[in-house]
Amino acid sequence: MVRLKDIAAQAGVSVMTVSKSLRGAPDISARTKARVKVLAQQMGYMPDTMAQGLRNRTTKLLGLVLSNVINPIFARTVSAIEEGAHEWGYDLILAHSLNLPEREEACIRRLLSRRVDGLFIFPVYRLAPSASIYEELWHRQTPTVILGQRAPFCAQFYNVETDDLTGSYLMTRHLLELGHKRIAFLSGIGGSPWALERLEGYRRALREAAIEPDDRLVFAAGATIEEGEKAAVQMIQESASMTAVQAANDLVAMGAANVFLNQGVKIPEELSIAGFGNIMMSQHFRVPLSTVRQPKFRLGVAAIESMQKLRRGEHPEPKRLAAEIIVRASTARPKAAVS
């Protein structure tokens, strides 16, 4: 292993000069710093980050807890966080909660045992007003950014989120403007703030159109393709009368659409389908999906900016970013409205 004294001997300078040169100290000439850095690179020198961490009381590690990295809704946000962390000189450790509170707690504790300098968390939402692991994070004063809406158990932390209520409202209004009056809604994970916001946006748009929301057209669907399929089967079994289906996310929308298409239902001629999230698959689905675009990459950038402020001892403002609808081939005027 190449040590500082090996570089010093090769460069003909002191160990202290090598150390300062590699740290970019201002009292070392630019010429010396450049020569030392080239020698260090040529000799294969690798700094001991653990030793540096002990001196600086920092590990240059950030933790990220999410339900599962294979969920495409996380891809752009995680990518932005990793890119920002890399540029900032930090490495990112991922942990999967699998949307289970007990596993989320275990993930957070493992990351804390690695002495991470900060945490990003896509929380596992629960109905309880408090959660011991989040109380512990708060008392530890671990810099933490919540990715998504805050709930009572994590309300004390800074967060970045999408304006899901307005995004859902705009999609329902789009369907109403096409002429749909019987719009079914496939709701998300029960009790989660994002699911509640999207349901409220749907209901608000209906009320503004003087249409009283019909609870018989609201179906619990969760967040996966499989759950979307189950909800569609339930709709068929209950002979739900609708001309459009709006889903709480794209995976649910595609799962439901698959069932309807396999039953011979024509989309959008006989039934319009809309999602939420604008994951990459939505554009390349069997019938390209109308959806709500979440600013996923910008959410990740905002999360890194908030973390940098927290690490500097500042108090960032919670950030709520606007969403917009993307109209594709899966939504059209209902047959009865076609003149």
C-alpha angles and dihedrals in degrees: 000000000000113000133196091255090056090056090044092054092049093047095042094234136108125277088244090056090052091049093049092045092054090047091050094241112188095227093066119083119251090238093055093045091051093049093048093048092050091049091048091052094046092049092049097244115178118191117236100243092184092057090046089051092053090052095045097033090235132106099197086230128127125191126220122193118192135156096251132338092220090068102103093213089074099047101090095040093049090046092053092048092049092048091048092047091050092051089048091053096253133124122222126226116200125209129181120223093184084216091285118130094215092050091046089056091049091050093050092048092050091051091048089051087057087057094237114190093225145356135229113196134189091198128227099235118227133174094234112105092227140029122199095221092055091047088052091050090052094050091046088052089225107172102250133177119193113217104214136008119339122240127196093271092057101025093117094066131083116254147183120215146160122251090248095168094060093041092055091043091054092050093051090048089052090055091046091051089054087058102261116145101164103061119167120207127212104205127212134234109333115255096008113131094228091054092047091049093051091048091049091050089054092049093046093054091049093051092049087055089052091250115132110224112250113217089203087070094054115090128184107240111157118208111293138084090247092053090049089053092051091049091051091051089051091051091052093047091050091046090232110197110222140130096205139032123206116193130202091234141008096254091056090046092052093046091052093043091053091056093048093046091049088052089057097256111148116229120237098356094066102014132018118215127196132180140187130238106039095234114182093256091060093070092050099042121127086267108022105249127239105222148152115269113226114202090237098162092045089051089058092048090049090049092054091047090052091049092051090053092048090051089053091052094253128133112237121202118245108258126221113185125201123249128208135201123249114205116209137156099294096077128060141140114298117251094251090054095051110104 
